[in-house]
Amino acid sequence: MEHITSRKNPLILRLRALSTDGAFRRAEGEYLCDGHKLLAEALDKRAALRTVLWKERAGEAPLPDSVRQVTAPEELFDYVSPMKNSPGPLFTLAIPKEPEPVFTRAILLENVQDPGNVGTVIRTAAAMGVDTVLLCGACADVYSPKTARAAMGALFREKIIRCTVPEARAFADRNGLRLYGAALSDRAADIRDLQLENAVVAIGSEGNGLSGELLQSCDGELIIPMSPGSESLNAAVAAAIVLWEMQNAAAGGR
C-alpha cells in the first residue's frame, strides 16, 4: 500500500486537477468522487474504478486488483478533497463512452448550470425509471464532484448524452418520440392532459427557461399548474414532477 505525504506528489496534483478542472477531466477521461456510499455503488454497478485515496488508513472493502490504493495523512487528504471534513475515501473512475441515443423516454436539460440541480435530476430520473438524460447548452459538468455527489450513484447507471438542439430533435425522431418543452406560455398544455409514456420533455433554467431554438423544435409545450402568484419552479423540482408524470403514464396510470 502506497503512503503519500507530499503535496507535490504527481498523484496528489492529478487528483486536485480532477477535482477542480473540467477541461482536465475531459482530456484525461477520468473523474473524482468521494465517500464510502458512492464507492460501494460504483463497485456494485461495476463502474471503471481506477484509484482510491484513503484518509489515514485503508478501508476494508475488497477492491479489484487493478485499482491503485493509496493512503495519505488527514491534512493532505483534506487538501485534495472537494468536500469539507470528508471522511473519504476519494476515488477516480473512467468517464464512460457516450451511449447510443436509443431510448423510449428521456428528460432533457438545457442550460441548467447548477451541479446540484443536474445531479438531482439524474438521481430522480433513475428513481422514476427514465434511463436517459439529455444535456443541451451550458449545463453543469456531469462529472464534477458536486454533480456526482448529488446524483448519489445514479451516475453509474444512467445514460447521459450531451447534444445540440438539432441532435436532440433528431434523437426524438429516430426513436419515434414526441418532444415537449416545459414553458410558461398560453400555448402550453396542462401536463395532466398529455400522454408522456413515450416522450422527451425539456426543462430549462429557472431564470431563463428554454431557448427559442429549442421551443421551435418541440412538437408541443407543457405547463405544470401552480397556484396564482407563483412564477416558476426550481429546475430539479420541475423535472421531478415531469418524471413522475412520465412514470405514471408508462405504468398506465392515465
N, C-alpha and C positions, 0 to 999 in steps of 0.2 A: 504493500500500500504506500503510495507516494504521500509525502507530507511537505506542503509548501509554506514558506514563511515570508517570502519577499513580494512586495507589490510590483516589482519589475519582472517577475516570472512570466514567461510568454503565455501560459495558460490563464493567469490572472488577468493579463491585459486583454486576452481574447474574450474572456467571459464578460469583462466590463464593456467591451465594444458590442458584444451581442446584446447586452442589457440596454444600451443607450442609442445604438446607431442602426436605424432601419436599413440604410443602404448596405452596411456591412453584413447584416443578417441575410439580405437578398443575395449579395455577392457570394457569401460563404454557404448558402443553402442550409443554415442552421439557426436555431432559436433557443431561448433560455426560459426555463420555468422554475418554480420553486415550491417546496412543500411536500410532505410525505403523502398527502392525499392525491395530489396530481401525479406523483411518481408511481403510486400504486395503480392509478388509472392508466398511465402510459404503459406500464407493464401488462396490465390486463388487456389492453387494446393492441398490444404488440407494436407500439409505436417505435420508430427507429431511434432508440436511445444511444447516445454517444459517450457522454461524460457526466459523472456525478461528483460534485464537490460537497463534502460533508463538513459540518461545523464541529470542530474539535476532534471527534472520532466517528468512525464509520458506523452506519446503521446495520441492522441485522437482516434486512431484506435481501434475499438471494437475487443477484443480478447476472445477466448473461456474461460469459467470459469476455466478450468483445467490448464490453463497456469499461472505459477507463475510470477508475475510482481514485479520488484524491481527498486528503484532509487538509484543513487549514485552521489556524487559531481563530478565535472569535473575532478579534479586531480585523483581521484580513478578510474573513468571510463577510462581515458586515460592510466592508469597503466595496466588495463585489456585488452584494445583494441589492436588487432594485427595491426591496421592501425593508421597512424599518423593523428591527427586532425580529427578523425571521428566524425560526428555529432550524430552517433548512429542511432537506438539502436543496442545493441548486443543481439543476441538471440541464443538459442540452439534448436536442433532438434534431434530426434531419427534417428540413421543410419538405413535406411530401410533394410529389409531382401533381400538377393540377389535373383533376379527373376529367373524364369525358363529360360534356354537358348534356347528360341524359337523365331526365327526371320526370316525375308525374306531377309535382308541385314544388314550388320554391318561394322563398321570401327574398326580396331584392332590397338592398340598402343603397341609397345614393347620397354621397357627401355627408355621411354620419361620421363625424370626426372624433367623438368621444370614445376612447377604447373601452370604457366600462359599458357603454351602450352597445357597442358592436359585440363584445364578448357575451353580454346578457342575451342578445338576440340569438347568437349561435347556440347558447345553452338552452334557450326556450324552444328554438326550432327542433333541437334533438329531443326534448321532452314531449313535444307535440307530434313527433313522427314525421317531420318535414326534414329530409336529409340533405337538402341543398340550400346554400346561402350564396346569392349573387351579390357582388360588391361593385358598384359603379362610382366613378368620380373620386373625390378626395376623401375616401373613408379611412378610418384609423387602420394602422398596420395590424393585421390579424395576429402576427407573430411577435408583437411587443409583449413584454412581461405582464403589463396591466390587462391587455385584452385576453391573453392566455389564462390569467388568473380568474377573470370574470366569466370566461367560458366554462370553467370548472370541469375540465376533462372532455367536454363536448368537442373540443378542437381535434381530438384524436379520432373521432368517428364521423364528423360532418364533412360533406363535400363543400369546399369553399372555392368559388370561382370568381376571379376578377375579370371584369369585362367592360366594354364600352356600351353605350346605349344601343347602337345598331346591332352589336353582338347579342345583347340581351333579347332584343326583338327577334333576331334570327334563332336563338335558342328556344324561345317560346314557340315559334312557328314549327321548328324541326320536331318538337315534342308534342305538337298538336294542342297547345295550351293557350288560353286567353291571358293577356297581360293587363292587369288593372293597376291604376295608380291611386294611392290614398291622397285625397285633396279636399280642401275646403272650398268647394265651388257649387254653383247652382246645378251643374251638370252631374254632380256626383250622386250615385245611387246609395241608398241605405245598405250598409254591409249585410244586414239581416235578410235582404231581399235577393241576394246574389248566390249563385252556386259556385263555391270555391274549391270543390274537391279536386279539380284539375285546372290549376291556375298558377300564375306567377303574380304576386302582389308586391308593388314597390312602395317603399316608405322613404321619405326624405328627411332632411334635418329638421329639428324643431323650429329653428329660426327662419329657414327659407323654403321649406317644403321641397317638392320635386321640381326639377328644372323643366323649362318649357319644352326642351328637346325630348325628354322622357315622356312627358304628358302627351305630346303629339304622337308618340309611338305606341301609346296604350290603346287597347280595344275599348276601354271604358274607365270611369273614375268611380271611386267609392268613398264613403264618408262614415266615420264612427259617430253615431249620435251622442251628443253631450248636452248637459244642462245649459240653459241660456246664460250668456255671460262668459262661458268657457271658450278660450281662444284656440288652444291646441293641447296635445298630449306629448309627453316625452316620447322620443322615437322608440325606445325599447318597450315602453308601455303600449304604444300603438301597435307595434309589431306583435306583442304578446296577445292582444285582442284579436288581431288578424289571424295569427297562427291557431288560436283556439277555434275560431270560426272555420278555418280550413280543416282542422282535425274533426270538428263536429260534422261538417259536410261529408268528409270522407267516410265517417262512421255511419252515415245515413241518418244523422240527426235532423236533417231538413230536406 
